[in-house]
Amino acid sequence: MTDTPAPVTLISGYLGAGKTTWLNARIRAGLPADSLILVNDFGAINIDADLIEYRNDRLLALSNGCICCSLSESLAAQLARVANGPERPAALYIETSGVAEPRRIIDLIAVAKPFRIEETLGLVDASSILALLEDPRVGTLVAGQVSCADRLIVNREDGLDPASREQVRRRLRALNAGARLETSDGADTAPARAPEAGSPLRFSAPGAGPVWRRFVVTPMQPVERRVLEALLHRHAAALARAKGVLNQTDGRPVLLQWSGGRADWVPYAKVGNGQLVGIGFAGADLDALIQALERL
């Protein structure tokens, strides 16, 4: 067994920022041979792991918590098991939960001698990042995710006008002047000069932080897209993320992914079991949404 530490790529970003999409694109482009992927989902069921296009024997999943806090011991145990196995992976890719604090994971891996952090990626949804940074429930979390990245990859700029795009980039550079800043098509928009040493990071005003609540609604009857989407919009303030493989009333399965107040519907290859997994902000509004979903 080689003593050279295996490089780790940490893929972070808030809920719905595009982490799984980026990882699948990287897999198609070609990972180093014998790479290992570890996927963490805060929800009770790891839907993201099911959506990753990779060999099952090289894909590990940690569910029902976050690897920077409640699952940190599970992550450490997984890393130890991998390190002590017959063949250490050529590279390790970790897709974090959307509510993870990357700095805690970086610190944990730093003491895992068989591994070393090679790069920390931060995925950003341009259409929602400014609102998230101003949200007293999650602003500090999102700012911390941005500030830890070596490379920021900005998605969903298409719907923004040039002035709004530049506003997003200015805010990201204010939080992390040293990161490479790319659009999702790979175009590098990094600043021309390196940041001055010791320049302070600017965070949104701290809040008390959210009380997260996970939920699973299953089995769901075949759904009418218009009805379900209207329900999610009605309770958008309480819902951070929802995803699942659903069966429509016309018999066709579809993958629903909800984030940033927007629903994305994608045709799916196989019939699902009518399962919707979500995470939101605990309270009466989220309770009402879950009850309405269960009645569909």
Salt bridges, closest charged atoms under 4 A:
ASP41 OD2 - LYS243 NZ 3.03
ASP48 OD1 - LYS243 NZ 2.95
GLU53 OE2 - ARG28 NH2 2.86
ASP57 OD2 - ARG55 NH2 3.10
GLU101 OE1 - ARG104 NE 3.36
GLU118 OE2 - ARG116 NH2 3.66
GLU119 OE2 - ARG151 NE 2.86
ASP125 OD2 - ARG156 NH1 2.78
ASP125 OD2 - ARG262 NH2 3.67
GLU134 OE2 - ARG171 NH1 3.01
ASP135 OD2 - ARG137 NH2 2.96
GLU157 OE1 - ARG169 NH2 3.08
GLU166 OE2 - ARG173 NH1 3.91
GLU182 OE1 - ARG151 NH1 3.27
GLU182 OE2 - ARG180 NH2 2.59
ASP188 OD2 - ARG180 NE 3.61
GLU224 OE2 - ARG226 NH2 2.92
GLU229 OE2 - HIS233 NE2 3.79
ASP250 OD2 - ARG252 NH2 2.67
ASP264 OD2 - ARG156 NH2 3.79
ASP264 OD1 - ARG262 NE 3.86
ASP285 OD1 - HIS235 ND1 2.51
ASP287 OD1 - ARG213 NH1 2.22
